[in-house]
Amino acid sequence: MAMGMGGMGNPQKLMKQVQKMQADMARLQEELGNMTVEATAGGGAVKCVMTCKQEVKSLTIDPELLDPEEVEMLQDLLIVAFNEASRLSQDKSAAEMSKITGGVKVPGLF
């Protein structure tokens, strides 16, 4: 007994769902450029705001850190803040994509 297309549902309906998902994903990709995350290092002495497309929007440094003898510490704090903001933005991007894909991992996306 052959199942034919009956087990796969309506191909036209499936195609419309795929097209909607593609449109939703394109819209979200654009929106991610406007979504931001904020990360701090050194107890808030350094703050980095980054979009969910990993573009740094602002960097704030507590003026008390600008002692010339503390340059290495400042550089280390900047690296920590950038990396944390990047991780947070990737997590947020993946969470937003998951809303569209229903948790299905789509190759080439986050």
N, C-alpha and C positions, 0 to 999 in steps of 0.2 A: 504494500500500500504506500504510494508515494505521497509525501506531504506537500510538495510543490511550494508555492509562495505563501501558503496559508500560515506556516509557522513563523514567517518573518514579518507579518503585519502588512499594513498598507504602505507600499514603497513611496507613493506621493506624499503621504503624511510624514514619513520618515525624512524625506528630502526637505520638506518645509521646516521640520524641526532642526535639521542640520543647518539650513540657511539662517534660521533665527539665531541659533547658537553662534554662528560665524559673525552675524551682525552684532550680537551682544558682546562677543569677545573683542571686536574692533572698537566698539564704543568704550568698553572698559579699558582697553589699552590707552585710549586717549585720556580717559578720566584718571588713570594712574599717574599721569604726568602732573596732575593737580593735587593728588593726595600726598600728604606729608607724614613723616614720622620724626620724632625728636629723640636724640640720645645724648646722654651726658657722661662725662668722665671726671675723675678727681673730685667727687662729691659735689658736682654741679659747677665746678670751676671752668669747664669747657663744655659748650653745648653746640650740637650740630643738628640742623634741620635739613632733611633730604626728602626729595620726592620719591615715590615708589618706582621711579625709573632711574634711581641712583644718581640724581643730579642734586648736588649740594646747593641749598637755597640760602642758608645763613650759617655763620659760625660766630659764636660769642665766646670771648675769653675774659675771665675775671682779671681786671688790671693788676691785682695783687700778684698774679703769676708772672708778670713781665720783668722779673729780676733777671739780669743778664747771666747770672750764675745758674739759673734754673732752665736754660734753653733745652737741655736734653729731656728734662721732665715734661716740659711743654710739648715737645715733639712727640713723646710717648703718649701723652694724653690726647693729642690730636689724632693719632693713629687709632687709639681705642675708640674715640668718639665716632670717627668716620666708619670704622668697621662695624660698630654696633648699629649705627644708623643704616648702613647698607644691609645688615642682617634683618633689621626690623622692616625695612622697605620690601625686601624679598618675601618675608613672611606675610606681610599685608597683601602684597600682590598675589601670592599663591592663595591666600584665603579668599580674596575677591574673585579670582578665576574659578575657584572651587564652587562658588555660588552659581556660576554659569554652567560649569561642566558637571555639576552634581557629584563632585569628588573623583570623577574619572580622570586619570592622568592622560593628557593629550601630548604626544611627542612634540618637542620643539617649544612647548610653553612651560615656563617656570618649573 
